């Protein structure tokens, strides 16, 4: 599978930005330092109202060199308490789906659109997404995944830049550019949807089954910006000479 040499060992940013890894020496120190420094810098983020009710920032966890990165919606109750994304029932299902394609949490990186839990697990608000999106984009730049799998509507709409809902686009990969990096965006239903609608589990398993193929593709280079067109001003009509 592409990028297998990058899957060293998992990195989890614990509360306060502390790195937890059973083999930190397997990952380049400068890379860990940069990711850890960023986690520490945002651990006290107050850019939106969610900071007032959270237990802690949920930065992300997994392999910092992962070829596959998952982006969910927002932390829930258990994530807010533990400081790690996808540790509840949806997280267990995500692990089961990964196992079905021969992967584990240690092979991927998992984050969310929001780093703080919305009260009552309500939907993220537009201003909250706007306040937090820079943190997500920075993580994507540091981790440099080949495939970014978005879980649900909010992550899909944010990273695709399109308003289309997950029902219309799930399982349809899209080459896109995030920052200066070209990635393959792959929308998936959120695992929580399958917990409430068991028939959706079959759809999730089918979409997950394509991930090994997508990881094996050679990523396309980022498209060069279109050259600016020179502004050409219309010329006044030539003055007609008098004939007489």
TADATA-V275704 format. One record per run of one state. SS is the DSSP state (H for helix, E for strand, L for the rest). FROM is the first residue (numbers start at 1). LEN is the number of residues. If there is no record, write none. Layout:
ss = {SS;SS}
from = {FROM;FROM}
len = {LEN;LEN}
This chain:
ss = {L;H;L;E;H;E;L;H;L;H;L;H;L;E;L;E;L;H;L;H;L;H;L;E;L;H;L;H;L;E;L;H;L;H;L;E;L;E;L;H;L;H;L;H;L}
from = {1;4;7;11;15;18;21;24;27;29;43;49;53;61;63;68;73;77;83;89;100;105;108;109;113;119;122;126;144;147;152;153;161;166;170;173;179;181;189;191;197;200;209;211;216}
len = {3;3;4;4;3;3;3;3;2;14;6;4;8;2;5;5;4;6;6;11;5;3;1;4;6;3;4;18;3;5;1;8;5;4;3;6;2;8;2;6;3;9;2;5;29}
